[in-house]
């Protein structure tokens, strides 16, 4: 069974490389190997380092479902779609919370294929995640001149993103879903050149059917695993597309493009608030603060972000937002790090800070596509603030924030003079 799965995985990788590696075959295989290594490393870290064994608990439940499928595939298939608590298998599962159970179901499919092998299942997850990251990398490098190095760093090699987005955890498939949606968004946005000679229907028709289907499945996965990432991301990208459509249709609106964007965004956010109970405007802040307090109770004080009298009202949120943004982006600081994982996180954060500072010294030019630039910026800032407020545990936050980190890394590394200097030095040493 293991040998058969290895043959399948290698065959899939070779086929994908022939279809998508393009002019970067060496980069493709190196990035894929890094992805698989991190997927296996995550399993090892959870088994031998962390006291909480989330990924292994998910897998244990997945094995129970896979065994159930071998005995009665019809009932198993029904359970995949129903999640009925009256089902006979329900009482045997440890993870029955909605999003955790959804992940368990996804893992069970690969557990069924792999003969209940954790490592093979993790590699399947890594391959799906890599396909999404590589797809986004290829599209970004096509549309942004000389972006190969910054796109590779952001989507293929940034350590925390690859580590937390590779194994049997929710973030792996959720981030893959966000990547697929982002790729479609980049392609749609670039159908609208500045002279406005492409109409909306033309832009839509230039997207292939398989890309629409993939993006739809990606949305389904991302929503069921990380609905708050997905809701904000969709609100931002949909706002930008509607904004661009209206400005192409009614030229006079270009004078009010920022006000138009904000107006559309507020309307969409109000609509999104009806899609999930935790987004209801009447309880959103209560959920945020309750989640914050729950983390405070189970975390050590030195591993927390401490806020100033955080309460469930917008004034308190606004007061604490700047510290939440700084903490979400750059903490733990070097002097706060205790333990191997915290030290590694602090080194990565120091690198991020250096990139942010050095990006301020790049040549002042208007972004090639302002809609993409400002969409990414809004998504990064808002998701960072609300994640840091609701999840003040720095260790947990370093995992949750991979929903925005790759987009941040690309924004600050693209045409970054410090990064360009480092890459030039590396190229010189190789020569």
VEXDO-587516 format. One line per 10 residues: number of its first residue (from 1); for each residue x, y, z of C-alpha. Coordinates in steps of 0.05 Angstrom, whole numbers, padded with zeros to 5 digits. Layout:
BEGIN
NUM) X Y Z  ...
END
This chain:
BEGIN
1) 00000 00000 00000  00056 00049 00018  00095 00032 -00045  00033 00041 -00088  00020 00110 -00057  00092 00131 -00067  00086 00113 -00141  00021 00152 -00145  00051 00213 -00111  00114 00213 -00153
11) 00072 00204 -00216  00027 00263 -00197  00088 00306 -00182  00121 00289 -00249  00057 00301 -00287  00046 00368 -00252  00118 00388 -00267  00109 00374 -00341  00044 00415 -00342  00065 00473 -00298
21) 00139 00477 -00283  00150 00518 -00346  00217 00555 -00346  00229 00540 -00272  00240 00464 -00267  00294 00467 -00214  00255 00516 -00172  00193 00472 -00179  00227 00410 -00151  00264 00447 -00097
31) 00200 00481 -00073  00161 00416 -00075  00215 00380 -00035  00215 00436 00016  00139 00432 00021  00139 00357 00032  00195 00363 00083  00156 00414 00123  00093 00371 00121  00132 00314 00153
41) 00167 00362 00201  00101 00388 00226  00079 00317 00244  00144 00305 00281  00141 00371 00318  00070 00357 00342  00089 00287 00363  00153 00301 00400  00153 00375 00418  00083 00404 00429
51) 00040 00381 00487  -00022 00391 00444  -00026 00338 00389  -00078 00370 00343  -00055 00340 00278  -00050 00270 00307  -00118 00275 00341  -00148 00296 00274  -00114 00236 00242  -00139 00188 00295
61) -00210 00209 00280  -00197 00204 00206  -00172 00133 00214  -00237 00115 00250  -00277 00144 00191  -00233 00108 00141  -00243 00042 00177  -00317 00056 00179  -00316 00068 00103  -00284 00001 00091
71) -00341 -00033 00128  -00398 00009 00100  -00379 00058 00045  -00450 00081 00032  -00460 00104 00104  -00391 00135 00104  -00408 00174 00041  -00473 00198 00073  -00435 00220 00135  -00386 00261 00092
81) -00445 00304 00070  -00491 00303 00130  -00452 00306 00196  -00513 00279 00231  -00500 00272 00306  -00547 00213 00308  -00500 00174 00262  -00468 00113 00294  -00396 00137 00282  -00408 00205 00315
91) -00398 00182 00387  -00330 00152 00369  -00301 00218 00345  -00263 00267 00388  -00267 00326 00340  -00341 00341 00328  -00335 00417 00324  -00358 00437 00254  -00292 00460 00224  -00250 00406 00258
101) -00299 00352 00234  -00295 00379 00164  -00219 00372 00165  -00225 00302 00194  -00270 00283 00136  -00219 00310 00086  -00162 00272 00120  -00204 00208 00122  -00207 00207 00046  -00131 00204 00043
111) -00127 00157 00102  -00172 00111 00062  -00126 00116 00002  -00061 00110 00041  -00081 00052 00086  -00084 00096 00148  -00013 00122 00139  -00004 00191 00170  00058 00209 00131  00030 00191 00063
121) -00034 00230 00079  00008 00290 00099  00046 00287 00033  -00020 00287 -00006  -00040 00350 00033  00028 00380 00018  00019 00366 -00057  -00049 00400 -00059  -00021 00460 -00021  00040 00463 -00066
131) -00003 00461 -00129  -00042 00522 -00104  00022 00560 -00085  00056 00543 -00151  -00005 00564 -00191  -00006 00631 -00156  00069 00639 -00164  00065 00627 -00239  00008 00677 -00249  00040 00731 -00206
141) 00107 00725 -00242  00071 00731 -00309  00037 00796 -00289  00090 00830 -00247  00157 00845 -00281  00218 00816 -00246  00178 00788 -00189  00206 00717 -00191  00248 00722 -00128  00198 00759 -00086
151) 00140 00714 -00108  00182 00651 -00094  00199 00677 -00024  00127 00696 -00008  00090 00636 -00035  00140 00579 -00038  00194 00588 00014  00174 00634 00072  00187 00587 00131  00127 00596 00176
161) 00078 00597 00117  00106 00533 00088  00110 00498 00155  00040 00515 00179  00010 00507 00110  00035 00438 00093  00013 00384 00141  -00053 00355 00167  -00080 00419 00197  -00136 00466 00177
171) -00090 00520 00151  -00062 00475 00096  -00125 00468 00055  -00153 00536 00076  -00091 00572 00051  -00092 00530 -00013  -00163 00554 -00023  -00144 00626 -00013  -00087 00618 -00062  -00132 00591 -00116
181) -00182 00647 -00106  -00125 00698 -00106  -00099 00671 -00172  -00167 00679 -00205  -00172 00750 -00177  -00103 00768 -00205  -00123 00742 -00274  -00190 00779 -00272  -00159 00845 -00250  -00107 00842 -00305
191) -00161 00836 -00358  -00174 00910 -00344  -00117 00951 -00373  -00114 01025 -00356  -00144 01045 -00423  -00207 01005 -00406  -00210 00969 -00473  -00232 00903 -00442  -00305 00895 -00422  -00327 00855 -00361
201) -00358 00798 -00401  -00294 00792 -00442  -00253 00788 -00378  -00297 00733 -00350  -00296 00693 -00414  -00220 00693 -00416  -00220 00652 -00352  -00223 00578 -00368  -00279 00534 -00342  -00232 00491 -00301
211) -00207 00554 -00266  -00278 00574 -00245  -00291 00503 -00220  -00225 00502 -00182  -00239 00569 -00151  -00309 00547 -00130  -00282 00485 -00096  -00227 00527 -00065  -00278 00574 -00035  -00317 00514 -00008
221) -00255 00487 00027  -00230 00554 00053  -00299 00574 00079  -00310 00509 00117  -00241 00511 00148  -00226 00585 00159  -00289 00624 00146  -00261 00689 00175  -00202 00688 00127  -00248 00672 00069
231) -00303 00722 00086  -00254 00781 00091  -00215 00759 00029  -00278 00752 -00013  -00304 00819 00012  -00240 00854 -00008  -00231 00822 -00077  -00305 00829 -00095  -00303 00902 -00075  -00244 00914 -00121
241) -00277 00878 -00179  -00342 00916 -00171  -00304 00981 -00163  -00265 00968 -00227  -00327 00947 -00265  -00364 01011 -00245  -00305 01056 -00261  -00298 01024 -00330  -00373 01032 -00342  -00379 01102 -00314
251) -00315 01140 -00325  -00333 01199 -00280  -00329 01152 -00220  -00253 01150 -00228  -00253 01216 -00191  -00283 01182 -00130  -00249 01114 -00135  -00227 01111 -00062  -00295 01133 -00035  -00329 01085 -00082
261) -00284 01028 -00058  -00299 01043 00015  -00373 01048 00002  -00377 00982 -00035  -00334 00948 00018  -00379 00971 00075  -00440 00946 00038  -00408 00878 00025  -00383 00873 00097  -00455 00885 00121
271) -00478 00830 00074  -00423 00782 00096  -00443 00793 00168  -00506 00754 00154  -00469 00693 00129  -00444 00666 00196  -00470 00675 00267  -00402 00699 00291  -00405 00756 00240  -00473 00783 00262
281) -00462 00857 00277  -00499 00849 00343  -00449 00798 00369  -00385 00805 00328  -00347 00843 00382  -00374 00798 00437  -00346 00737 00401  -00279 00772 00390  -00271 00791 00463  -00297 00724 00489
291) -00246 00689 00445  -00192 00736 00471  -00210 00722 00543  -00210 00647 00532  -00139 00650 00506  -00117 00693 00565  -00143 00641 00613  -00104 00583 00583  -00039 00620 00565  00022 00641 00603
301) 00026 00717 00614  00094 00722 00579  00066 00691 00516  00008 00739 00510  -00006 00805 00476  -00031 00851 00531  -00083 00903 00511  -00110 00964 00546  -00177 00947 00577  -00204 00910 00516
311) -00279 00909 00516  -00334 00893 00465  -00342 00963 00437  -00312 00996 00375  -00276 01051 00414  -00237 01000 00453  -00221 00960 00390  -00196 01023 00354  -00153 01042 00414  -00120 00974 00415
321) -00117 00964 00340  -00047 00996 00329  -00016 00950 00382  -00053 00891 00353  -00025 00907 00284  00047 00914 00308  00042 00851 00350  00009 00811 00295  00063 00831 00246  00127 00830 00287
331) 00120 00794 00353  00150 00757 00388  00209 00805 00389  00278 00776 00398  00280 00793 00472  00213 00760 00483  00232 00693 00453  00235 00633 00500  00241 00564 00469  00263 00540 00401
341) 00199 00556 00363  00194 00626 00393  00267 00640 00375  00255 00618 00303  00192 00661 00300  00229 00722 00327  00284 00714 00275  00231 00711 00220  00196 00772 00249  00262 00810 00251
351) 00271 00794 00177  00200 00818 00164  00214 00883 00200  00278 00893 00159  00239 00882 00095  00185 00932 00117  00237 00985 00134  00278 00974 00070  00215 00975 00027  00207 01048 00048
361) 00270 01063 00009  00251 01032 -00057  00239 01077 -00117  00174 01114 -00111  00130 01089 -00166  00055 01080 -00173  00037 01006 -00163  00029 00970 -00230  -00042 00954 -00210  -00070 00996 -00154
371) -00131 00951 -00145  -00088 00891 -00129  -00041 00930 -00084  -00093 00964 -00041  -00137 00902 -00038  -00079 00862 -00010  -00062 00918 00039  -00133 00923 00066  -00138 00848 00074  -00070 00844 00110
381) -00084 00901 00158  -00155 00881 00177  -00142 00807 00184  -00079 00820 00224  -00115 00867 00273  -00175 00822 00285  -00132 00759 00291  -00086 00792 00341  -00144 00818 00382  -00182 00752 00384
391) -00120 00708 00389  -00071 00742 00437  -00029 00679 00446  00034 00694 00405  00048 00620 00391  -00022 00607 00364  -00022 00673 00327  00041 00655 00289  00002 00597 00260  -00063 00634 00246
401) -00030 00693 00212  -00006 00653 00152  -00074 00673 00123  -00043 00741 00106  00032 00732 00114  00049 00709 00043  00013 00770 00014  00049 00816 00062  00116 00785 00044  00103 00795 -00030
411) 00082 00868 -00021  00144 00887 00020  00194 00844 -00019  00174 00864 -00090  00227 00911 -00117  00256 00915 -00046  00327 00944 -00049  00352 00902 00010  00326 00838 -00019  00352 00856 -00088
421) 00421 00867 -00057  00418 00799 -00022  00397 00763 -00085  00452 00798 -00125  00504 00776 -00074  00480 00704 -00078  00482 00706 -00153  00553 00735 -00150  00576 00680 -00103  00548 00626 -00149
431) 00582 00656 -00211
END
